[in-house]
Amino acid sequence: MKSRTKVVVIGGGIAGCSTLYHLTQEGWSDVVLVERNELTSGTTWHSAAQVTNFGMNQTMVGLKTHSINLYKALADNPEYPINYHHGDGGIRLANTEAQMQGYRHFASMARGMDVHFEVIDAEECARRHPLISTDNLVGGLWDPLDGDIDPAQLCQALAHHARIAGAEVYRNTPVTALTQHKDDTWTVHTEHGDIDCDIVVNACGYRVNEVGAMMGVHHPVASMEHQYFLTEDIPGIIKAGHRMPLIRCPISDYYCRQEKNGLLIGFYEQDCKTWGMDGIDPNFVNALCPDDLERVMDVLEGAFERMPALRETGIRSIVNGPITYTIDGAPLIGPIPGKRNAFCAIGLRAGLGEGGGHGWLLAQMIVQGEACYDTWCIDPRRFTTHANVELTALKAIEDYQNEFRFHFPHEHRPAGRSAKTTPLTPVLAAEGAEFTVVNGWERVEYIKPSPDFHPSLTFNFDEAFDVVAAEVKNVQENVGLAEVNGFNRLEITGADRHSFVDRMFCGTVTKRAGRVGLGYLLNHHGMVKGEATVANLPASDRGPERVWYGSAAASEFHDMDWLQSHIRPGEDVQIRSLTNDQTILVLAGPRARNVLAACARGDWSAAAFPWLSVRECFIGFAPATVMGVSFSGELAYEIHVPNASLLAAYLALRKAGEEHGLKLFGARAVESMRMEKGFLHWKADLITEFDPFETGLDRFVKLEKGDFIGREALLKRQSEGDRKKLVTLQVGATNAPAHGGASLMQGNKVVGTVTSGDWGHRVGMNLAYAFVEPDLAAEGSSMQLDLCGDLVAATVIAPSPYDPGFDRIRG
């Protein structure tokens, strides 16, 4: 066994084998996989192993497409072939028009990845799958490339090809401990000796937290028992003369695929069970849980109704094994938060179908520092301090019970709520607030007009449209107040803080005390990594001279990792998080200054406190830091308050606002207003697939300022020209907004992809942002938006259609 290697991958299931294989494809041959038993002895061996192209966003579709292409190439390799039923086709059923509308959106989204789904009616579903009934069926989504694969053969093939490329695989080699050294390298201790390495990858399936504990981390991954059975031969399958398509049924919570001349049928019962919460037997290897068909009888009855042939078919065998889930159902692929040179590929509830893509993207992250797609939807750092196994178990049960039911826009499922709250959460709830969730935080979405107000789940504009319009109108005409909790706030101190910050941003960032600036961070490929405000606070009784770095709530772990990893040896820079200690109250509207002046001493005039200023003060008697910044396009102030004083500040502002028409507003009003102003959203419009010039951030780039992260790569990219350009579109529809991922068309050609969409209430326009072909980026360019299956006109307009001169922000 080697004593030194570049990467050690721990775990011999699909995640580990795929990562090892793809590391060799990236040119790294000095890599090792260690497995405590035999390859595929965990969840992988009993996987139902379905391989679909369906995904909830373009990154997931892209990695699944890679899996399909890879598996096809492996299966066709005459030297080491594997069994892969490629292209049997699959149908996701639906019994409501709302579900069908969702399928039409996903078909639009997938088209931008050159994946072609088909939305079909009930009769066509039955024609393609003659065993199903059309009772209570509206239609379905057809995936022509759906299929299934032999899981053990797949993993063995990946390991085989990795070995040929120079990798080594050590079976029956349990890891006993992990040690990280001062230079951030690792020693992997095993029962057969130690391996020193640069990088460690945790790909340990349901044993993920056993290895996580060796690193001192706690991964939000929990396991669920999952049962399927294999039937005896079914005459209808033999008679059909072709392989049956796969079925996934949100109506009756089951799936099925052909297995020989019978079916493999799996169940997602409501009376489901977590597994391994109190530890896992070390001897649970190639093992299963006890059968429990009583638990799935309600789901089985639904399957009988949909497929009557099952009533006449016997059961050949039953499988009940654990599968892993995360809080949102998507896997954790990427850097482990708070650790250097440590990555993971875990929480793979659909590991076999997606695993080829998981390893592909992870290997790119390890070798190149970034993947070809923006991978935020699978990034382990998207969950922060609230993420634990207990919360994950609650969400896993909820996801399991809704396995084939996609999330609608503005759908907020109830499990695991109130993970993060502030002293205002119950106060705002009493005011009638409807809450959304942002990085675990309960954030006001809008104020309900009545306690029993429950908008429909739809891809159209819902019943909250007029409620949001009224909130926007009051912000525009009077003054509104909103709580923005969880905003990422990092305090940077030290003598080298300004030079450090300057190096992190691609533009000029103000160093003036009492001033605020906005800037963008790039990765080493010159692509957009992040967006942040920088506020320079002078020394006071609250602290020394310091910089406040503020960014999206979801970026809490992501940005801390990025900043800390770039502090140079000997550089006098310290970073600490204030994210969970303070909350922002946003005061916005033409009367905002009057309200602020009524409850805070000092001169708040435009001359004394202009736009992009920062000042420490008291709101009533609550200590606060006020910034003159706006995400709404109106005169606005961000009031940062310690959570201990938050209620006092809120009450002082409410009292001061009584004579100025102050009303509460929520996140949906903010979303509408920011669309009208051309303000971009991190990980919707600001993604690592595009550089700042393609994203329309030219004014924030100062190539002449000298060294900054990504500068050389950006110079090279600039010489190659733009691939896409971010534009603002006016959409010719009044019934529905454009949804992220939707395709823009000219004839049969996809020419762009929507990143964000919403109705602009102040300008009376249906607005969208999208990356389009550069020759379509000019104002007046026209194309068609595939809006849930309907082609509607979309025209490029100037950015910031509301108050383009920014006069209202300046007050």
N, C-alpha and C positions, 0 to 999 in steps of 0.2 A: 504494500500500500504506500502511496506517495506520502511524503512528510511535508511537502510544500506544493501549492497550486494556486492558481489565480482566483478561481471561484469554487466554492463547495455548495452544491444544491442538496438540501436535506429533504428527502421524500421521493419515493419511486412510483408515484401514481402518474396520472396524465399531466399534472402541473409540473412535476419535477422532470419527467422525461421530455416534455415539450421544451421546457426552458433549457435543458442541457443540449438538446438537438439544435435549437436556434442560436445558442451561444456559439456553437461550432459554425453555423451558417454565417454568423457575424465575423468569423475569422479567429475566434478564440478557441484554441484546441487544448490548452492547459487547464482543463476544467474537470470537475469530479462530481459524481452523484453518490450519495450514501443513503442506504435504505435499511431500516431496522430489521426487515424480514426479506421477503421476495418482492420483486416488482409487482405492482398492482394488487398488493395484499390488503389494501384499505378499502375505501369506497369504490375505487375504480373497478375492481373485479366484478362487482354485482350491478354496475351501472346498466340502465336500460339503453344507454349509448345512442340516443337520437341525435342526429346532426342536421340542424335547421339553419336557415339563413335569417330567420326572423329576429329582430332586435328592436329595443325601444329608442335607440338613437343611432346615428350614423357610425360612431365608433364601434358599437356592438355589432352592427351589420358588417362593417369592414373586417373585424377580427373573425367573425363567423365565416365570411367568404374566404378568408385566408385558410381557415381550417378545412373547408370543403375542398379547396384546390390542393392543399397539401395532402389530405387524406386520399384524394383521387390519384395523385402522383405516386404516393406510397403503395396504394392498392395495385396500381398498374406496373409496379417495378417487378420484372420477372425474377430478379435475384432474391427478393424477400417480399412476396406478395402478401396482402392481408384481405380479409373478407370485409367488403364495404358495399352495402346496398345503396348505391349512389343514384339519386334522381328518381326515387319511387314517387315523390310528390307528397305533399301534406296539406291538410285543411284545418284551419282554426275556425271552429263553428261560432255562430252568433244567433241569438234569438231576439235581439232588439235592433232597431235602426241606429241607436246611439253607438252600439258596438260596431256596426257596419261602417258608420262614419269614421270611427277610429281606425278601422282597417284601411279605409281609403287614405287616411292621412299617412299611415305607416307605409302604404304602397308608394305614395308620393315621396316620402323620405328615402325609402330604399332605392328608388329610381336614381337618385343622385349618387349612389354608390354602384351604379350599373347592375343593380339587382332588381329583377322584374317579378313582382307579385301580381296576382290576379284576384280581383274581388268578384265572386261568383254567387249566384242565387241558390236557393235551397235545392231546386231540381238538379242543377248542375253538380252540386255537392253529392247528391245521391247517384248521379250518373257516373261520377268518378270513383265513388266508393259504394258499391252496390249493397253493402251490408247495413247501411244506415237508413233510419227513418227520417222523413222530413217533418214529422209532427213537431210543432213549436220551434221550427227552424226558419230563420230568415235568409241565411246565406253563410258565407265564410270567406276566408282569405287563403288563396292557393299559393303554396311555395313549391315550384317545380323541382327544386334541387333537394328537397327534404329526403332524409334517408336514415340509415343506422349502420353502425360499425362494430366490429369485434373489439372490445376494449383492451383485452390482454394482448392481442396481436398488434394493435396500434402502438401500445407503449413499448412492446418489445422491438417493433420496427424502428421507432424513434431512437431507442437506446442503441440498437444495432448500427444505425447510420451515424449516430454521435460517436460511437467507438471507432468506426472506420475513419472518422475525421480527427481522432486523437484523444477524445474524452475517455475517462475511465469510470466504471460503475462498480461500486462495492456493495454487494448484498449482504444481508445478515450482519450488518454493522451498526448497531444502535449508537446514537449520539448520547453521551452522558453529561456533557457540559459545554458551554461556550464561553470563551474569554476574549474580551476586546482589549487591545493594547493602546498605549498612548498615541501611537501613530495611526490609530483607527483600523489596523489590521486585526484579524481574528485568529484564534486557535479553536478548532473544532475537536473536542475530545470524544473519542469513541472507545468502545470496548476492545478495539484492536489497535489502538494507538492514536496519536494526535496528528492532525493535519493543520498546518499554518496556511492561511490564505488571505487574500486581499478583501474578498467579498463573500458574504454568506447569503443564501436564499432559503427562506422557510417555505417549503411546499408540502407541508405535513398533513394536509387533509383534516380529518377530525381530531388529530393529535396536535393541532397547530399551537394550542396554548401550553402544551408540555414543553415545546421548544421555545415558545415565546417567553415562558418563565425563566429559561436559561439566559435570555437576553435582558430580563427585567422589564418586559412589556406585556400588555394584556390586550389580546386581539378581540375585536367584536365579532366573533364567529361562534355560532351555536349549531348543534346538529338536531335533525328531526328524523324520526323513524319514518321510512317510506316503504310501502308495500306494492308489489305487483305480482300477478300470477301469469303462468303460461298455460294456455288451453290445449286441449286435444285438437285433432284435425277438424276443420270446419268445411263441410261440403261446398259452401258458397265460395270459399277461397280457391279450392281445387277447380271448381267449375269456371271461375272467372278467367283463368288462363293467364293472368298477369299478377304481379305483386300488388297488394293493396296499398293505397296511400296511407300515410300516418294520419291519425285523428287527434286533435287536442280540443277538449270540450269544456268551455267555461260554464255551460248550462248544468252539466252533471259532474263536473270536477274529476274527469278521468282522461287518460290518453290511451292510445293503442297503436301498435304497429304489427306487421306480420312477423311471425317467428315460425319458420318452416311452413307447414300448412295450417298452422293455427295462429293465434294472436298472443302478443304480450300486452297485458292490460294493467296500467298503473293507476293508483287512486290518490286523490288529495282530499281526504275526508275532513269533515269539520271537527270531529272528535280526535284530533291529532295529538301526537306525543313528542316532546323533546327527548333527547337521548344524550347520555354522558355528562349531564350537568354536575354530577358529584364525583367525576373521575371516570377513567376508562381502564378496564382490566388490561394489564400489559399483555395478556395472552389472547386478547381479542384480535385475531389475525385470520384473514380469509373467513371471517365469521359473520353470522347473521343474528338478528334479534328473533325472539319467538314469534311465530305466526299469530295474527290476531284479526281474523277475518270479520269477527263481530263488529269491529270498529269501523269497517268500511261498507257495511251492509246498505246504508242509506245511499252511498255513492254507487254501489253495485246495482241497486234498483234503477237508478238513473241511466246507467250504462245499458241495462237490459231494455229499457224503453227506447233508447237511441239505436241499439243494435240487437234486435229480437233474436238473432241467431245464437246469441250467448246463452239463452235459456235452454238450448238443446245441446250445449257443449260442456264437456267435463273439464275439470282443472287437473293439469298434469303436475305442476309444482308451484310453490309459493315462495317468494323472496321478500324478506323484510330486513332492510339494512339502513344504516344511517347516511344521510346526506347533509352537507353543511350549508348554512345560510349566513348572510350578513344582515345589517339593519335595514338596508333598502333592497336586498335581493341580488344586487350586483356584486361581483367578486372584488377582492382586494389585490390589485396587481400593481406593484411599484415599490417605492421607498417606504421603509418602516418609519413612522414618525419618531423624531427625536433621536434617531440612530444614524451613524455614518456607516457607509459600505454595507448596509443591511437592506435586503429586499424581501418581498413575499409574493407568493401566488397562492392565495387561500380563499376560502369562502366560495368555492366553485360548485354551486348547486346544479349547474348544467355543465359540468367539467368536460365530459367527453366531447360534446358538441362544440364547445368553445375553446377547448384546451390548446389546440394548435395555434389559435390566434393569441391566447394569453401568453404562451411562451414566446411567440414571435415579438409581441410588443414589449414584454419584459426584457428580453435579450437586447433589444434596441435601447431601452432605457439604461441598462447596465453598461453597454459598450459605448453608445453614442451620447448618453446623457439625456436623450429625449426620443420619443417614438415618432413615427411618421404621422400618426393621428394624435389629436389632443386626447389625453387619457384621463381627464379629470373624473369622468363618470365611473372609473374603476380604481382611482387613486386611493390608497389606504388613508391618506391625510384628509379625506373629505369628512371623516368623523373625528370629533375631538374629545374633550374631557368627559362628555356625557356617555361616551360609547363604552359599554361593558357587556359582558356575556349575559347578564340578567336582562338588560334592555333588549339585547339582540334576540334573546329567546322569545320575548313578547312579540317582537316584530316578525320573527321567523314563523311563529304560529299564525299570525295574521297573513303573511305572504303565502304560506302553505295553503291556507284556507281559500286564498284568492289566486292560486297559481296561474291560471290562464286568463285572469281578468286584469287587463292593463289599467294603469292609472289615467283617469281623465284629467284635463286641465283643471286646476284649482280643487282637486280632490284631496282631502286630508283625512286619512284613515285614523281611527281612534287609538290603536294600541301604542303604548309607550309615550303618551303625550305628557306634557308638563315636565319634560326632562330638564329644561332650563327655563327659569322664570325670573322675574324681577319683582321688587315690592309693588310695582304698578300692575302686574298681571291680574290680580283679583279686582283691583279698582277698575281697570279697563273692561274686564269681563262684566262688571256691574253696569258699566256704561253701554253695554250691548255689543261689545267687540266680537267679531268673528276672527279667529286666529289662524294664521298659516304657520309653518315651521321653517326656520332658517338655521341650519347647523344646530338643531336641537332646541333652539330658542322659540318660545311662543311669541310671535310677532303679530300685531294687529293687521288684518287684511282689509277690513272695512268695518264700519259701525252698522249693525243690522237695524233695519227700520222697525222690527218687531221680534220678540223672542222666538217666534215660530217660523222665522224667515229661513228657508233652506233652498237655495238655487239648485236647478237641475244639473246633473252631470252631463256635459255636452262639449263638443268642439266648436259650437256656435257661441256667440255672445250670450251669457246667461242672464238671469233675472237681477243680478247685482249691477248690471250696466248702468241703470239710472241712479243707483245709490252711489256708485263711484263718480258719476258725472256731477252729482250734487257736491260731493267732497271737493272735487277739482274746482268747481265754480266758486266755492267759498274761499279756497286758497287763492284763487285768482282775484277775487273782489275784496276780500276781508283779510282773515288770517286763520291759519290752521295749525294744529299741534299734533305731532306724531311721536311715538316712542320708537327709536331704532336701537334695539338691543343687540348684543353680540358683535357689534362692529369691531373689527380687529384693530387693536390699538397697542402699538409697541413703543416703548420709551427707549430712546437711544441716547446714551451719555458717553462721556469721555472726550479727551482732547482731540481725537481724530474723527469725531462723529461726522463733521461736515465733508471731509474728504472721502470718507467711507460711503456716505449717502450719495455723493456726487458720482462715485464710481459705479454705483448700483443702477443709476438711472441713465437713460439715453439722451436726456435733454438737460437743460440748465435748471437746477433746483435752487430756489432762493435760500440764502444763508442769513438774511436779515432777521433780527429779533422782532417778534411780534407780527410776522408775516407767514402766509400759507401759500404753498404751491402744489400743483398737480403734476405727476410725472409717470413714466412708464418704464418698467424693467424688462429687459430682454434676456433670453437664454443664450447659451454659447453658440447657437446657430443663427442668432440675429432675429429670432421670432419673439412675439409678445409673450412675456412670462407673467406680468402682473401690472396692476395699476395702483397707485397710492397717493394720498395727500401727505405732504410734509409740513408740519407746523413747528416753528422755532419759538420756544418758550424761554423768556429771560429768567434769570435766577430770582427766586422769591422764597418766602417761608414754606412753600410747598415743594421746593426742590431746587437743584442747581440748574444751570443752563442745560437745556435738553431739547431733543428733537422728538416730536410725536409723529410716528409713522402710522397712517390709518388706511385700512383697506377692507375689502369685502369680508363679511362675517365668516363666510365659508373658507376663507384663506388663512385662518388662524394658524394651523400647524404648517401649512404649505409655505407661507411667507417667513415664518420663524426659521424653518429649516434652511430656506434659501439664503436668508441674510446671514445667519450664523455660520454657514458653510463658507462664506466669502470674507470673513474677518481674517486678515493676514496675521501671521505670527508677529508678535510685538506691537501690533496696532492697538492703540488705547481706545477701544470701543466696547461698551457693554450694552446688552439688549435685555429688557425685561418686559413681560407682557402685562398690560393693564386691562386686557379684553374682558375678563370676567369680574373686574372690580368697578367698572364705570359703565354708564349707559348714556346714550344720546337722546335728548329731547329736541326735535326739530321744530322750529317756529318759522312758518313760511307764509308769505303774503304781503301785500302792500302796507298793511298795518302792523307788521311784525316789529318794526323799530319802536312803535308806540308802546306795544305790550312789553318789550324788553326794558325800555326806559322806565316803565311804571313799576318794575319790581327789582331793578338792579341799579345801584348808584353808579355815577359816572356819565360821561358825555358819549352818547351812542349815535351822534349825528354822522352823516355820510362823510363829513370832513374829518371827524375825530376817529371814526371806526369804519373805514371804507371796506369794500369787498376784498376778500382774501386777507383779512386781519385776524389776529388771535389775541385774546386778553383773558386774564384770570379775574374773577369777580365773585360776587355772591348773588344768587337768585333768591330774593328774600334773605334768609340767613343760611341758605345752602351753598357751600362752596361749589364753584363751577368754572369751567374753561369754555369760553365762547369763541366760535370761529365764524367768520362771515363767508360762508360757502353755501352753495345751493345745488341740489339735484333735481329741483322742480322747475327751475327757470324763473322763479319769483324771488324777490328780496327774501332772504332766509338766513337763519342762524342755526348752527349746530351747537347745542348746549350740552357739554360733557359734564356729567355729575356723578360723584361717587354713589354707589348703590345705596349706601346707608342714608344718604340725604335725598334720594330720588323722589320720594313721596312729597317731601317738603318743597322741593323745587317745582314739582308738578302742580301742587296746590297753589303756590305763589303765581305761577304762570296762568292757571285757570282763573284765578281771582283778578289778575291784572287784565285778562283778555275779555272779561265780561262786557265792558262797554265798547269793545272793538269787534264784536261778532265772532269771537274765537270758537271754532268747532274742531273736533278731532277728525283726523283722516288717517288712512292706512296705506298698506303696501301696494294695493292695486291702483290707488290714485297716483302714487309715486311712479309706478311703472308707466302709466299713461303719460304723465308729465315729462318723464325723462326721455320717452320716445319722441316727443315733440321738440325736444331741445337737442337731439343728436348726442345725448350722453349714453355711453356704452356700458354694458353689463359684463363683468368678469365671468368667463367660462360660458357665456352665451355669444357675445360679439367679440370678446377679447380672448383669442385662443392661440395655442402654440403652433398652429398650422400656417399662420400668416405673420408677415413682418409688419412693422409699424407703418410703412408706406402703403402697403396693400390694405391696411386697416384704416387708412385716412388720418393717421396721427402725425403727418409730416411736421406740423408746427411744434411738436413735442420732441423732435429729434434734432440734436446739434452735433453733427459729425465732427465739426471743427473744434469742439471743446476739449478733445484729447481722449485719453483712455476711458472706456467704460465697457462693461460686460456686453459682449456681442458685437462690438464695433467692427472688428475685422470681417466677421461673417456678414454683417449688414452691408458693408462696402461691396463685398463680392456679390451679394444678392442684388444690390442696387444696379450693378452693371449688367445683370442678367434680365432685368425687366420684371414687371408685375405678372403674376399668374392669375390673380383675381383681384377685385377691388370691392371694398365695402361701400355700399350705397344706401340711400334712403329711398324707399318706394312708397308711392300712393297706390293702394290696392282698391280695385273697382268692385268692392263687395261691401254690403252693409250688414250681412247676417252673421259673419264670423271673422275673427282675426286670422292673420297668417300665423302658423305654428312653426316653431323651430324645427329645421330639418326639411321643410317642404321644398319641393323642387320648382324652379323657374324654367320655363320652356320657351323655345322658339321652334315651332313645328314639332318634330319628334326629338329634338336635341335638348338635353338639359344644359342650361347656360348659367345656372346659379343656384344657391341654396340659402333659404331664409335662416337667419340667426335669432331674430326676435320679431314680435308683432303685437300690436295693440291699437285700440281706438284712441286717437288724439282728441279729447273732448273740447279743448280750447280752440283747435283749428278745424274741427269737424271733418277729420280725415281718418281713414283706415290706413295705418302706417306699418311699415315693416323695414327692417334692416336685412341686407343680404349680401353675400359675396357673389359677384357676377363676373363674367368674362370682361376683361379690361375694355374691349371695344364697345361694351354696352354700359359703361359707367357714366357716360355724359348725361347731363340733365336732358330730359325729354325722351331718352331711350325707352322703348317699350318692349314688353315680353308678356308672357302669361304665367300666372301662378296656378299650380295644381293645388287647389284648396279643397282638400278632402274629396278629390275626384272631380271637382268642377274646375274648368279652366276659366280664370277671370283675369281681366287686364291688370297689369302692374306697370307703373311708369316711374322712372327715376326722377326725383325732385331734389331741390337743394337741401342740404342738411339743415337742421334746426329751423323747421318751418314756423315755429312760434318764437317771436321776438329774436330774429337772427342777429340783431345788433347788441343783444345782451343788456339793453337799457333797463329792463325791469329788475334784473339781478343786482345791478349797481344801485338801484333805488333812487 
